[in-house]
Each structure stands twice: as C-alpha cells, then as structure tokens.
Amino acid sequence: MSRRRHTPEQIITALREAEVGLARGKTVRMVIRELGISEQTY
C-alpha cells in the first residue's frame, strides 16, 4: 500500500484549521486529533 501525499492546498487548510483551534484555546493534542495527524507530523 502506497503512502498518501497531501496536496499543498490540503496542508495549508490543515495548518489554518490548527491555528484557529489553538487561538480558541484548544491544546495541540486536541487539534491534531481533530485533523487526524500525528504530533510528529504537526
């Protein structure tokens, strides 16, 4: 099974969502769980 690569647009969208979540007081752990990525990836 090959690894799925994200497009630059998908990465930018995820980073924006993470920034909004952090600004609203969520922890990094909560944000990455919602985005479905690992802490190392973030």
mmCIF entry with sequence, helices, sheets and N, C-alpha, C, O atoms, coordinates in Angstrom:
data_MODEL
# 
_entry.id   MODEL 
# 
_entity.id                         1 
_entity.type                       polymer 
_entity.pdbx_number_of_molecules   1 
# 
_entity_poly.entity_id                      1 
_entity_poly.type                           'polypeptide(L)' 
_entity_poly.nstd_linkage                   no 
_entity_poly.nstd_monomer                   no 
_entity_poly.pdbx_seq_one_letter_code       MSRRRHTPEQIITALREAEVGLARGKTVRMVIRELGISEQTY 
_entity_poly.pdbx_seq_one_letter_code_can   MSRRRHTPEQIITALREAEVGLARGKTVRMVIRELGISEQTY 
_entity_poly.pdbx_strand_id                 A 
# 
loop_
_entity_poly_seq.entity_id 
_entity_poly_seq.num 
_entity_poly_seq.mon_id 
_entity_poly_seq.hetero 
1 1  MET n 
1 2  SER n 
1 3  ARG n 
1 4  ARG n 
1 5  ARG n 
1 6  HIS n 
1 7  THR n 
1 8  PRO n 
1 9  GLU n 
1 10 GLN n 
1 11 ILE n 
1 12 ILE n 
1 13 THR n 
1 14 ALA n 
1 15 LEU n 
1 16 ARG n 
1 17 GLU n 
1 18 ALA n 
1 19 GLU n 
1 20 VAL n 
1 21 GLY n 
1 22 LEU n 
1 23 ALA n 
1 24 ARG n 
1 25 GLY n 
1 26 LYS n 
1 27 THR n 
1 28 VAL n 
1 29 ARG n 
1 30 MET n 
1 31 VAL n 
1 32 ILE n 
1 33 ARG n 
1 34 GLU n 
1 35 LEU n 
1 36 GLY n 
1 37 ILE n 
1 38 SER n 
1 39 GLU n 
1 40 GLN n 
1 41 THR n 
1 42 TYR n 
# 
_struct_asym.id          A 
_struct_asym.entity_id   1 
# 
loop_
_struct_conf.conf_type_id 
_struct_conf.id 
_struct_conf.pdbx_PDB_helix_id 
_struct_conf.beg_label_comp_id 
_struct_conf.beg_label_asym_id 
_struct_conf.beg_label_seq_id 
_struct_conf.pdbx_beg_PDB_ins_code 
_struct_conf.end_label_comp_id 
_struct_conf.end_label_asym_id 
_struct_conf.end_label_seq_id 
_struct_conf.pdbx_end_PDB_ins_code 
_struct_conf.beg_auth_comp_id 
_struct_conf.beg_auth_asym_id 
_struct_conf.beg_auth_seq_id 
_struct_conf.end_auth_comp_id 
_struct_conf.end_auth_asym_id 
_struct_conf.end_auth_seq_id 
_struct_conf.pdbx_PDB_helix_class 
_struct_conf.details 
_struct_conf.pdbx_PDB_helix_length 
HELX_P HELX_P1 AA1 PRO A 8  ? ALA A 23 ? PRO A 8  ALA A 23 1 ? 16 
HELX_P HELX_P2 AA2 VAL A 28 ? LEU A 35 ? VAL A 28 LEU A 35 1 ? 8  
# 
_struct_conf_type.id          HELX_P 
_struct_conf_type.criteria    ? 
_struct_conf_type.reference   ? 
# 
loop_
_atom_site.group_PDB 
_atom_site.id 
_atom_site.type_symbol 
_atom_site.label_atom_id 
_atom_site.label_alt_id 
_atom_site.label_comp_id 
_atom_site.label_asym_id 
_atom_site.label_entity_id 
_atom_site.label_seq_id 
_atom_site.pdbx_PDB_ins_code 
_atom_site.Cartn_x 
_atom_site.Cartn_y 
_atom_site.Cartn_z 
_atom_site.occupancy 
_atom_site.B_iso_or_equiv 
_atom_site.pdbx_formal_charge 
_atom_site.auth_seq_id 
_atom_site.auth_comp_id 
_atom_site.auth_asym_id 
_atom_site.auth_atom_id 
_atom_site.pdbx_PDB_model_num 
ATOM 1   N N  . MET A 1 1  ? 0.839   -1.167 0.000  1.00 0.00 ? 1  MET A N  1 
ATOM 2   C CA . MET A 1 1  ? 0.000   0.000  0.000  1.00 0.00 ? 1  MET A CA 1 
ATOM 3   C C  . MET A 1 1  ? 0.894   1.243  0.000  1.00 0.00 ? 1  MET A C  1 
ATOM 4   O O  . MET A 1 1  ? 1.786   1.368  0.840  1.00 0.00 ? 1  MET A O  1 
ATOM 5   N N  . SER A 1 2  ? 0.662   2.136  -0.917 1.00 0.00 ? 2  SER A N  1 
ATOM 6   C CA . SER A 1 2  ? 1.484   3.334  -1.010 1.00 0.00 ? 2  SER A CA 1 
ATOM 7   C C  . SER A 1 2  ? 0.986   4.397  -0.032 1.00 0.00 ? 2  SER A C  1 
ATOM 8   O O  . SER A 1 2  ? -0.176  4.403  0.374  1.00 0.00 ? 2  SER A O  1 
ATOM 9   N N  . ARG A 1 3  ? 1.890   5.282  0.326  1.00 0.00 ? 3  ARG A N  1 
ATOM 10  C CA . ARG A 1 3  ? 1.532   6.368  1.236  1.00 0.00 ? 3  ARG A CA 1 
ATOM 11  C C  . ARG A 1 3  ? 0.786   7.446  0.475  1.00 0.00 ? 3  ARG A C  1 
ATOM 12  O O  . ARG A 1 3  ? 1.083   7.721  -0.688 1.00 0.00 ? 3  ARG A O  1 
ATOM 13  N N  . ARG A 1 4  ? -0.169  8.044  1.130  1.00 0.00 ? 4  ARG A N  1 
ATOM 14  C CA . ARG A 1 4  ? -0.956  9.111  0.519  1.00 0.00 ? 4  ARG A CA 1 
ATOM 15  C C  . ARG A 1 4  ? -0.251  10.437 0.766  1.00 0.00 ? 4  ARG A C  1 
ATOM 16  O O  . ARG A 1 4  ? 0.113   10.758 1.897  1.00 0.00 ? 4  ARG A O  1 
ATOM 17  N N  . ARG A 1 5  ? -0.067  11.188 -0.283 1.00 0.00 ? 5  ARG A N  1 
ATOM 18  C CA . ARG A 1 5  ? 0.552   12.502 -0.155 1.00 0.00 ? 5  ARG A CA 1 
ATOM 19  C C  . ARG A 1 5  ? -0.532  13.558 -0.214 1.00 0.00 ? 5  ARG A C  1 
ATOM 20  O O  . ARG A 1 5  ? -1.471  13.461 -1.004 1.00 0.00 ? 5  ARG A O  1 
ATOM 21  N N  . HIS A 1 6  ? -0.394  14.544 0.613  1.00 0.00 ? 6  HIS A N  1 
ATOM 22  C CA . HIS A 1 6  ? -1.362  15.636 0.643  1.00 0.00 ? 6  HIS A CA 1 
ATOM 23  C C  . HIS A 1 6  ? -0.925  16.723 -0.328 1.00 0.00 ? 6  HIS A C  1 
ATOM 24  O O  . HIS A 1 6  ? 0.267   16.967 -0.516 1.00 0.00 ? 6  HIS A O  1 
ATOM 25  N N  . THR A 1 7  ? -1.897  17.363 -0.932 1.00 0.00 ? 7  THR A N  1 
ATOM 26  C CA . THR A 1 7  ? -1.598  18.473 -1.831 1.00 0.00 ? 7  THR A CA 1 
ATOM 27  C C  . THR A 1 7  ? -1.230  19.693 -0.993 1.00 0.00 ? 7  THR A C  1 
ATOM 28  O O  . THR A 1 7  ? -1.589  19.763 0.183  1.00 0.00 ? 7  THR A O  1 
ATOM 29  N N  . PRO A 1 8  ? -0.523  20.650 -1.579 1.00 0.00 ? 8  PRO A N  1 
ATOM 30  C CA . PRO A 1 8  ? -0.199  21.869 -0.822 1.00 0.00 ? 8  PRO A CA 1 
ATOM 31  C C  . PRO A 1 8  ? -1.447  22.574 -0.286 1.00 0.00 ? 8  PRO A C  1 
ATOM 32  O O  . PRO A 1 8  ? -1.416  23.137 0.808  1.00 0.00 ? 8  PRO A O  1 
ATOM 33  N N  . GLU A 1 9  ? -2.522  22.548 -1.035 1.00 0.00 ? 9  GLU A N  1 
ATOM 34  C CA . GLU A 1 9  ? -3.761  23.186 -0.584 1.00 0.00 ? 9  GLU A CA 1 
ATOM 35  C C  . GLU A 1 9  ? -4.309  22.504 0.662  1.00 0.00 ? 9  GLU A C  1 
ATOM 36  O O  . GLU A 1 9  ? -4.787  23.174 1.578  1.00 0.00 ? 9  GLU A O  1 
ATOM 37  N N  . GLN A 1 10 ? -4.243  21.173 0.701  1.00 0.00 ? 10 GLN A N  1 
ATOM 38  C CA . GLN A 1 10 ? -4.722  20.434 1.863  1.00 0.00 ? 10 GLN A CA 1 
ATOM 39  C C  . GLN A 1 10 ? -3.866  20.743 3.094  1.00 0.00 ? 10 GLN A C  1 
ATOM 40  O O  . GLN A 1 10 ? -4.387  20.862 4.202  1.00 0.00 ? 10 GLN A O  1 
ATOM 41  N N  . ILE A 1 11 ? -2.575  20.869 2.898  1.00 0.00 ? 11 ILE A N  1 
ATOM 42  C CA . ILE A 1 11 ? -1.667  21.169 4.007  1.00 0.00 ? 11 ILE A CA 1 
ATOM 43  C C  . ILE A 1 11 ? -1.950  22.561 4.557  1.00 0.00 ? 11 ILE A C  1 
ATOM 44  O O  . ILE A 1 11 ? -2.015  22.751 5.772  1.00 0.00 ? 11 ILE A O  1 
ATOM 45  N N  . ILE A 1 12 ? -2.119  23.533 3.665  1.00 0.00 ? 12 ILE A N  1 
ATOM 46  C CA . ILE A 1 12 ? -2.402  24.907 4.092  1.00 0.00 ? 12 ILE A CA 1 
ATOM 47  C C  . ILE A 1 12 ? -3.716  24.973 4.851  1.00 0.00 ? 12 ILE A C  1 
ATOM 48  O O  . ILE A 1 12 ? -3.816  25.652 5.873  1.00 0.00 ? 12 ILE A O  1 
ATOM 49  N N  . THR A 1 13 ? -4.725  24.269 4.352  1.00 0.00 ? 13 THR A N  1 
ATOM 50  C CA . THR A 1 13 ? -6.027  24.250 5.024  1.00 0.00 ? 13 THR A CA 1 
ATOM 51  C C  . THR A 1 13 ? -5.902  23.663 6.427  1.00 0.00 ? 13 THR A C  1 
ATOM 52  O O  . THR A 1 13 ? -6.465  24.204 7.378  1.00 0.00 ? 13 THR A O  1 
ATOM 53  N N  . ALA A 1 14 ? -5.167  22.561 6.559  1.00 0.00 ? 14 ALA A N  1 
ATOM 54  C CA . ALA A 1 14 ? -4.994  21.928 7.864  1.00 0.00 ? 14 ALA A CA 1 
ATOM 55  C C  . ALA A 1 14 ? -4.251  22.850 8.825  1.00 0.00 ? 14 ALA A C  1 
ATOM 56  O O  . ALA A 1 14 ? -4.604  22.935 10.001 1.00 0.00 ? 14 ALA A O  1 
ATOM 57  N N  . LEU A 1 15 ? -3.228  23.539 8.332  1.00 0.00 ? 15 LEU A N  1 
ATOM 58  C CA . LEU A 1 15 ? -2.481  24.453 9.199  1.00 0.00 ? 15 LEU A CA 1 
ATOM 59  C C  . LEU A 1 15 ? -3.339  25.629 9.640  1.00 0.00 ? 15 LEU A C  1 
ATOM 60  O O  . LEU A 1 15 ? -3.229  26.085 10.778 1.00 0.00 ? 15 LEU A O  1 
ATOM 61  N N  . ARG A 1 16 ? -4.187  26.120 8.754  1.00 0.00 ? 16 ARG A N  1 
ATOM 62  C CA . ARG A 1 16 ? -5.097  27.215 9.130  1.00 0.00 ? 16 ARG A CA 1 
ATOM 63  C C  . ARG A 1 16 ? -6.090  26.749 10.188 1.00 0.00 ? 16 ARG A C  1 
ATOM 64  O O  . ARG A 1 16 ? -6.361  27.465 11.152 1.00 0.00 ? 16 ARG A O  1 
ATOM 65  N N  . GLU A 1 17 ? -6.633  25.545 10.003 1.00 0.00 ? 17 GLU A N  1 
ATOM 66  C CA . GLU A 1 17 ? -7.568  24.999 10.990 1.00 0.00 ? 17 GLU A CA 1 
ATOM 67  C C  . GLU A 1 17 ? -6.873  24.822 12.334 1.00 0.00 ? 17 GLU A C  1 
ATOM 68  O O  . GLU A 1 17 ? -7.463  25.088 13.381 1.00 0.00 ? 17 GLU A O  1 
ATOM 69  N N  . ALA A 1 18 ? -5.626  24.375 12.306 1.00 0.00 ? 18 ALA A N  1 
ATOM 70  C CA . ALA A 1 18 ? -4.872  24.200 13.545 1.00 0.00 ? 18 ALA A CA 1 
ATOM 71  C C  . ALA A 1 18 ? -4.659  25.541 14.231 1.00 0.00 ? 18 ALA A C  1 
ATOM 72  O O  . ALA A 1 18 ? -4.799  25.650 15.449 1.00 0.00 ? 18 ALA A O  1 
ATOM 73  N N  . GLU A 1 19 ? -4.323  26.553 13.456 1.00 0.00 ? 19 GLU A N  1 
ATOM 74  C CA . GLU A 1 19 ? -4.097  27.887 14.019 1.00 0.00 ? 19 GLU A CA 1 
ATOM 75  C C  . GLU A 1 19 ? -5.363  28.436 14.669 1.00 0.00 ? 19 GLU A C  1 
ATOM 76  O O  . GLU A 1 19 ? -5.304  29.034 15.744 1.00 0.00 ? 19 GLU A O  1 
ATOM 77  N N  . VAL A 1 20 ? -6.495  28.235 14.024 1.00 0.00 ? 20 VAL A N  1 
ATOM 78  C CA . VAL A 1 20 ? -7.770  28.698 14.582 1.00 0.00 ? 20 VAL A CA 1 
ATOM 79  C C  . VAL A 1 20 ? -8.078  27.946 15.873 1.00 0.00 ? 20 VAL A C  1 
ATOM 80  O O  . VAL A 1 20 ? -8.483  28.552 16.865 1.00 0.00 ? 20 VAL A O  1 
ATOM 81  N N  . GLY A 1 21 ? -7.888  26.636 15.862 1.00 0.00 ? 21 GLY A N  1 
ATOM 82  C CA . GLY A 1 21 ? -8.150  25.842 17.057 1.00 0.00 ? 21 GLY A CA 1 
ATOM 83  C C  . GLY A 1 21 ? -7.284  26.260 18.228 1.00 0.00 ? 21 GLY A C  1 
ATOM 84  O O  . GLY A 1 21 ? -7.762  26.359 19.358 1.00 0.00 ? 21 GLY A O  1 
ATOM 85  N N  . LEU A 1 22 ? -6.008  26.504 17.959 1.00 0.00 ? 22 LEU A N  1 
ATOM 86  C CA . LEU A 1 22 ? -5.104  26.939 19.027 1.00 0.00 ? 22 LEU A CA 1 
ATOM 87  C C  . LEU A 1 22 ? -5.488  28.317 19.539 1.00 0.00 ? 22 LEU A C  1 
ATOM 88  O O  . LEU A 1 22 ? -5.390  28.582 20.737 1.00 0.00 ? 22 LEU A O  1 
ATOM 89  N N  . ALA A 1 23 ? -5.922  29.193 18.650 1.00 0.00 ? 23 ALA A N  1 
ATOM 90  C CA . ALA A 1 23 ? -6.336  30.538 19.060 1.00 0.00 ? 23 ALA A CA 1 
ATOM 91  C C  . ALA A 1 23 ? -7.586  30.490 19.930 1.00 0.00 ? 23 ALA A C  1 
ATOM 92  O O  . ALA A 1 23 ? -7.802  31.368 20.766 1.00 0.00 ? 23 ALA A O  1 
ATOM 93  N N  . ARG A 1 24 ? -8.398  29.471 19.733 1.00 0.00 ? 24 ARG A N  1 
ATOM 94  C CA . ARG A 1 24 ? -9.620  29.325 20.534 1.00 0.00 ? 24 ARG A CA 1 
ATOM 95  C C  . ARG A 1 24 ? -9.368  28.610 21.849 1.00 0.00 ? 24 ARG A C  1 
ATOM 96  O O  . ARG A 1 24 ? -10.307 28.345 22.600 1.00 0.00 ? 24 ARG A O  1 
ATOM 97  N N  . GLY A 1 25 ? -8.117  28.297 22.136 1.00 0.00 ? 25 GLY A N  1 
ATOM 98  C CA . GLY A 1 25 ? -7.774  27.719 23.425 1.00 0.00 ? 25 GLY A CA 1 
ATOM 99  C C  . GLY A 1 25 ? -7.652  26.210 23.453 1.00 0.00 ? 25 GLY A C  1 
ATOM 100 O O  . GLY A 1 25 ? -7.485  25.628 24.525 1.00 0.00 ? 25 GLY A O  1 
ATOM 101 N N  . LYS A 1 26 ? -7.729  25.565 22.307 1.00 0.00 ? 26 LYS A N  1 
ATOM 102 C CA . LYS A 1 26 ? -7.561  24.115 22.278 1.00 0.00 ? 26 LYS A CA 1 
ATOM 103 C C  . LYS A 1 26 ? -6.082  23.779 22.423 1.00 0.00 ? 26 LYS A C  1 
ATOM 104 O O  . LYS A 1 26 ? -5.212  24.576 22.070 1.00 0.00 ? 26 LYS A O  1 
ATOM 105 N N  . THR A 1 27 ? -5.816  22.598 22.943 1.00 0.00 ? 27 THR A N  1 
ATOM 106 C CA . THR A 1 27 ? -4.434  22.151 23.059 1.00 0.00 ? 27 THR A CA 1 
ATOM 107 C C  . THR A 1 27 ? -3.976  21.577 21.725 1.00 0.00 ? 27 THR A C  1 
ATOM 108 O O  . THR A 1 27 ? -4.789  21.240 20.864 1.00 0.00 ? 27 THR A O  1 
ATOM 109 N N  . VAL A 1 28 ? -2.659  21.473 21.571 1.00 0.00 ? 28 VAL A N  1 
ATOM 110 C CA . VAL A 1 28 ? -2.106  20.893 20.341 1.00 0.00 ? 28 VAL A CA 1 
ATOM 111 C C  . VAL A 1 28 ? -2.620  19.471 20.174 1.00 0.00 ? 28 VAL A C  1 
ATOM 112 O O  . VAL A 1 28 ? -2.961  19.056 19.067 1.00 0.00 ? 28 VAL A O  1 
ATOM 113 N N  . ARG A 1 29 ? -2.675  18.734 21.259 1.00 0.00 ? 29 ARG A N  1 
ATOM 114 C CA . ARG A 1 29 ? -3.146  17.348 21.197 1.00 0.00 ? 29 ARG A CA 1 
ATOM 115 C C  . ARG A 1 29 ? -4.574  17.264 20.670 1.00 0.00 ? 29 ARG A C  1 
ATOM 116 O O  . ARG A 1 29 ? -4.889  16.383 19.870 1.00 0.00 ? 29 ARG A O  1 
ATOM 117 N N  . MET A 1 30 ? -5.443  18.177 21.116 1.00 0.00 ? 30 MET A N  1 
ATOM 118 C CA . MET A 1 30 ? -6.831  18.186 20.642 1.00 0.00 ? 30 MET A CA 1 
ATOM 119 C C  . MET A 1 30 ? -6.895  18.537 19.158 1.00 0.00 ? 30 MET A C  1 
ATOM 120 O O  . MET A 1 30 ? -7.648  17.926 18.399 1.00 0.00 ? 30 MET A O  1 
ATOM 121 N N  . VAL A 1 31 ? -6.102  19.522 18.752 1.00 0.00 ? 31 VAL A N  1 
ATOM 122 C CA . VAL A 1 31 ? -6.123  19.979 17.364 1.00 0.00 ? 31 VAL A CA 1 
ATOM 123 C C  . VAL A 1 31 ? -5.651  18.878 16.422 1.00 0.00 ? 31 VAL A C  1 
ATOM 124 O O  . VAL A 1 31 ? -6.301  18.608 15.412 1.00 0.00 ? 31 VAL A O  1 
ATOM 125 N N  . ILE A 1 32 ? -4.528  18.242 16.741 1.00 0.00 ? 32 ILE A N  1 
ATOM 126 C CA . ILE A 1 32 ? -4.015  17.221 15.826 1.00 0.00 ? 32 ILE A CA 1 
ATOM 127 C C  . ILE A 1 32 ? -4.923  15.999 15.790 1.00 0.00 ? 32 ILE A C  1 
ATOM 128 O O  . ILE A 1 32 ? -5.008  15.320 14.767 1.00 0.00 ? 32 ILE A O  1 
ATOM 129 N N  . ARG A 1 33 ? -5.593  15.719 16.884 1.00 0.00 ? 33 ARG A N  1 
ATOM 130 C CA . ARG A 1 33 ? -6.535  14.604 16.889 1.00 0.00 ? 33 ARG A CA 1 
ATOM 131 C C  . ARG A 1 33 ? -7.698  14.892 15.945 1.00 0.00 ? 33 ARG A C  1 
ATOM 132 O O  . ARG A 1 33 ? -8.147  14.006 15.218 1.00 0.00 ? 33 ARG A O  1 
ATOM 133 N N  . GLU A 1 34 ? -8.189  16.140 15.958 1.00 0.00 ? 34 GLU A N  1 
ATOM 134 C CA . GLU A 1 34 ? -9.281  16.526 15.065 1.00 0.00 ? 34 GLU A CA 1 
ATOM 135 C C  . GLU A 1 34 ? -8.849  16.487 13.604 1.00 0.00 ? 34 GLU A C  1 
ATOM 136 O O  . GLU A 1 34 ? -9.636  16.132 12.727 1.00 0.00 ? 34 GLU A O  1 
ATOM 137 N N  . LEU A 1 35 ? -7.596  16.854 13.346 1.00 0.00 ? 35 LEU A N  1 
ATOM 138 C CA . LEU A 1 35 ? -7.092  16.870 11.976 1.00 0.00 ? 35 LEU A CA 1 
ATOM 139 C C  . LEU A 1 35 ? -6.689  15.479 11.488 1.00 0.00 ? 35 LEU A C  1 
ATOM 140 O O  . LEU A 1 35 ? -6.547  15.258 10.285 1.00 0.00 ? 35 LEU A O  1 
ATOM 141 N N  . GLY A 1 36 ? -6.509  14.556 12.409 1.00 0.00 ? 36 GLY A N  1 
ATOM 142 C CA . GLY A 1 36 ? -6.142  13.196 12.029 1.00 0.00 ? 36 GLY A CA 1 
ATOM 143 C C  . GLY A 1 36 ? -4.681  13.056 11.644 1.00 0.00 ? 36 GLY A C  1 
ATOM 144 O O  . GLY A 1 36 ? -4.332  12.244 10.788 1.00 0.00 ? 36 GLY A O  1 
ATOM 145 N N  . ILE A 1 37 ? -3.823  13.856 12.282 1.00 0.00 ? 37 ILE A N  1 
ATOM 146 C CA . ILE A 1 37 ? -2.393  13.765 12.013 1.00 0.00 ? 37 ILE A CA 1 
ATOM 147 C C  . ILE A 1 37 ? -1.658  13.477 13.310 1.00 0.00 ? 37 ILE A C  1 
ATOM 148 O O  . ILE A 1 37 ? -2.212  13.633 14.399 1.00 0.00 ? 37 ILE A O  1 
ATOM 149 N N  . SER A 1 38 ? -0.396  13.050 13.183 1.00 0.00 ? 38 SER A N  1 
ATOM 150 C CA . SER A 1 38 ? 0.379   12.741 14.380 1.00 0.00 ? 38 SER A CA 1 
ATOM 151 C C  . SER A 1 38 ? 1.089   13.988 14.887 1.00 0.00 ? 38 SER A C  1 
ATOM 152 O O  . SER A 1 38 ? 1.218   14.985 14.177 1.00 0.00 ? 38 SER A O  1 
ATOM 153 N N  . GLU A 1 39 ? 1.540   13.907 16.117 1.00 0.00 ? 39 GLU A N  1 
ATOM 154 C CA . GLU A 1 39 ? 2.244   15.041 16.710 1.00 0.00 ? 39 GLU A CA 1 
ATOM 155 C C  . GLU A 1 39 ? 3.562   15.297 15.977 1.00 0.00 ? 39 GLU A C  1 
ATOM 156 O O  . GLU A 1 39 ? 3.978   16.447 15.843 1.00 0.00 ? 39 GLU A O  1 
ATOM 157 N N  . GLN A 1 40 ? 4.214   14.248 15.507 1.00 0.00 ? 40 GLN A N  1 
ATOM 158 C CA . GLN A 1 40 ? 5.459   14.399 14.761 1.00 0.00 ? 40 GLN A CA 1 
ATOM 159 C C  . GLN A 1 40 ? 5.217   15.099 13.428 1.00 0.00 ? 40 GLN A C  1 
ATOM 160 O O  . GLN A 1 40 ? 6.055   15.876 12.970 1.00 0.00 ? 40 GLN A O  1 
ATOM 161 N N  . THR A 1 41 ? 4.075   14.825 12.806 1.00 0.00 ? 41 THR A N  1 
ATOM 162 C CA . THR A 1 41 ? 3.748   15.456 11.532 1.00 0.00 ? 41 THR A CA 1 
ATOM 163 C C  . THR A 1 41 ? 3.485   16.931 11.717 1.00 0.00 ? 41 THR A C  1 
ATOM 164 O O  . THR A 1 41 ? 3.876   17.748 10.884 1.00 0.00 ? 41 THR A O  1 
ATOM 165 N N  . TYR A 1 42 ? 2.817   17.276 12.816 1.00 0.00 ? 42 TYR A N  1 
ATOM 166 C CA . TYR A 1 42 ? 2.494   18.680 13.073 1.00 0.00 ? 42 TYR A CA 1 
ATOM 167 C C  . TYR A 1 42 ? 3.743   19.422 13.434 1.00 0.00 ? 42 TYR A C  1 
ATOM 168 O O  . TYR A 1 42 ? 3.694   20.625 13.690 1.00 0.00 ? 42 TYR A O  1 
# 
